[in-house]
Amino acid sequence: MIYYTGDIHGQKYDIERFCKRFNPTREDIIVILGDVGANYGQDERDAALKYVLDKLNPTILCIHGNHEIRPWHIPTYKAKEWHGGIVWYEEAYPSVLFAKDGEIYDLEGLRHIVIGGAYSVDKFYRLSRGYGWWSDEQPSEEIKQYVEQQLKENAVDVVLSHTCPFKYEPVEEFLPGIDQSTVDDSTEKWLDVIEETTDYMAWFCGHWHTNKRIDKMHFLFHQFESSDELQKMKVNKADLEREMEDG
């Protein structure tokens, strides 16, 4: 089974409670949709979180958020192939994987493409206080081109992103006191184009600290969703295609 959830920002409690209640196995996967908090401070807090996540039964697949260092900047990370795509991992925490943007992972027959990153509206607050901020938090032009090429050449079932397409932005979640004219929304506007030109069954995103669903767009924060519904949709779609072929 695949389970999807939103940003945890270094907090282990929701995932621990979820695993205690539902007892996922090593064959199951939990997708965290960015801002994991496992590569933020490069200190004992990061290590403590990764230790806890690694000891849980399921494999943890992390999407890149805007509050974390990209794994290739950290010397302990290595790359490997996993379910048809490349992931980053550390030997000390082999069950905690970080997805590479633009990769497509075949998870239980569902093809997931990953598009991480977003702009930090708290950028100047963090910089003024010496907190972590990284200039490559948003997808680069190279990443965007790779994503576009992947979608041109491959069909996908599920999109996993940190932020959402611009037209789906939950404006009710905008932080008070932030001048929206200063916010770089280029990633969201690019995702608009991706969304409009991609045939997908479901799109999961985090970033906005809300739980809701609009059309096929699933916003997740503290809640979890499973792939049950998607598997049923895929079976129904395959049955329909076979009926059409049979005339």
N, C-alpha and C positions, 0 to 999 in steps of 0.2 A: 504494500500500500504506500501511496505517496501522500504526505500531509504538507500543507502550506500554511505559513504564518508570517506575521509582519515583524517589524523591527523589535529587537529585544534590548538594545543599548546596554549590553553588559549584564543584564539581569537574567538569571537562570531559572527563576521560580516557576514561570508559566510552563516552560518546557518540562521541567522536572515533574510538575503536577500532572501534565498531560500524559507523560510516559508512565507515571505511577497508576493513573486511572485506566489507560487503554492498553498498556503492555505491548507496545510495538516491538517487533523483532529486529534482528540484525539485517534482515532482508528488506525492511521498510526504510523509507527515506523521509526526513523532515527538511523541507525547504524554508530557509529564513530569507525573507525578501529584502535584505540589505540592513545596514546599520546594526550589525551583530554586536559590535563592541569587543570583538576578540582581537582586533589589530588596531587599537586606538592609542593606548598609552605606551605600548612596548615595555610593559613592566609586569609586576607580579599579578596585577588585576587581569591582564590579558591571559596570562598563563593559567590562573585559577579558573577562568571561564572555559578555556579550551579543555582543561583537564576534566571539568564536569561534563561538557558536551561529548567528549570522547568516550566517557564511561557509560553514557546512555546506550541503550541497545541499538536504536536506529542510526543509520548514516546521516550526518548533517551536511546538507549542501547549502552553502552561503552565497548569496548574491552581493555584488559590490554596492555599498551605499555611499553616502557623502560624509559619513563620520568614521572613516577607516582608511588605513593605508592599503594600497594595492599590494598583493602578496609578493610580486616580483621585486619590490623594493626591500624586502626582508630576507636576509641571507639564508635563514633556516628553511625557507620554502623551496620545494621542488615541484616540477610539473610531471604529470603522468596522464595516460589515456584512461578514460572512465566512461563507460556506456556510450562510446562513439565520439566523445569530445575530450578536450583537455581540461584538467582541473589542477589546482595548486593545493599542496598539502605539506604538513610537517611530519617527520617520522615519529616525533613524540606524541602526536595526536592524529593517528592515521584515519580516524573516522570523521574528522572535521575537514571538509573539502570546500575550497573556494572556486567558484565557477569562473571561467574565462568568458568575457563578453563576446557575444557572437557565436559561441559554440552551441551545437545542437546535441542534446542528450536524449537517447532513447530510454525512457524509464517506463517499464511495464507496458511497452507498446505505444506509449504516448511520446511524441517528439516535442521536446521542450527547447525553445531558444531563449538565451539569456541576454538581457540588455540592462546592465547595471548603471549606477551613477545618478547624480542629481546635483543641483546647485544648493549650497548651504546658505540659507537666509540668515543664519547666525554667524556667518564668516567673520565679520568685524568684531563681534563680541568675543569670539574665541581667540582671535589674533590679539586683541587688546589685553587679554588675560593670560596669554601664553599657552593656551590650549592647542590641541592638534588641529591643523587644517592643511589640506594638500591640494595643490593646484591642478592635479589630474583627477579631481573628484568626478567630473563629468566625462562622458565618452568623447574621445578625441575624434578627429576627422578620419584617422586610420580605422578606429573601431567602428565608426558609422559606416564606412565603406565596406568593411568586412561583414557587418550585419546585413547590409543591403544585398551584398553578393550572395550570402548564405540564403537569404529569403528568395532571391531570384532563382537559385539552383535547387532549393529544397522545399518540400511541403512541411508545415509544422502544425501541431495540434494545440500547443500551449505556449504562451509568451510569459516569461518571468522577468519582471523589471523592478527597479526600485521605485522610481517615480512613474507617473501616468501620462498618457497623451494630454495635450493642452486642453482639448475640449471637455475632458472629464475631470479637470481640476476641481476638487471640492472647496470652493471659495469660502464656505462656512468654516473651514479649518485654517484659513490664513491667520497667522499670528498677529495680534494687535500691536500697533506701534511700528510695524514694518512698512516702509514706503514701497508699494508693489512696483513702482516705476524703476526701482533700483534692482529688482530681482531679475536675474538672468534666466529666462524661461526658454532658451534655445533648445535644450534637450527635450522639453515637453512638446514644443512645436515640431521638432523632428519626429518625435514619436507619433504625432498626429498623422504624418505622412505614412509611417510604418503601419499604423493601425488601419488606415484607409485602403492600403494596398496589399494587406495580408489576410489570407483566409485562415481563421483560427477558431477553435472551439471555446477557449477561455483565456483570459489575460489576468494574471495575478500581480499585484503591486503592493508595496508598503509605503514608507516615506511620510504619508499624510496623517498618521496616527488616528485612523478612523476605521471602523468596520462597516462596510456597506457594499452593495452591489448595484451597478448601473449597466444595463444591457449585459454584455459578456465580460464586463470589467469588475474584478473582485478586489476590493480594498481590504487589507487585513492589518490588524495591529495586535491585539492580545488574543484574538480568536484563531482557531484552526479550522481548515477545511480539508477534506480528503478527496482523492481522485475517483471515488465511487461513481459520482454523477458523470464524470468525464468518460469513464470506461463504458457506461451504459450508452452515452451519446455516440461513442465510437462504434459500438456494436450496431446501434440503430442506423448509423450512417452507412456502414458496410452492407447491412441488409438491404437498405434502399438502393444502393449502387448495384447490387447483384440483381435486384428486381428490375431495374432499368435496363441492365445488360441483357436479361432474359426476355425483354420485350413485354 
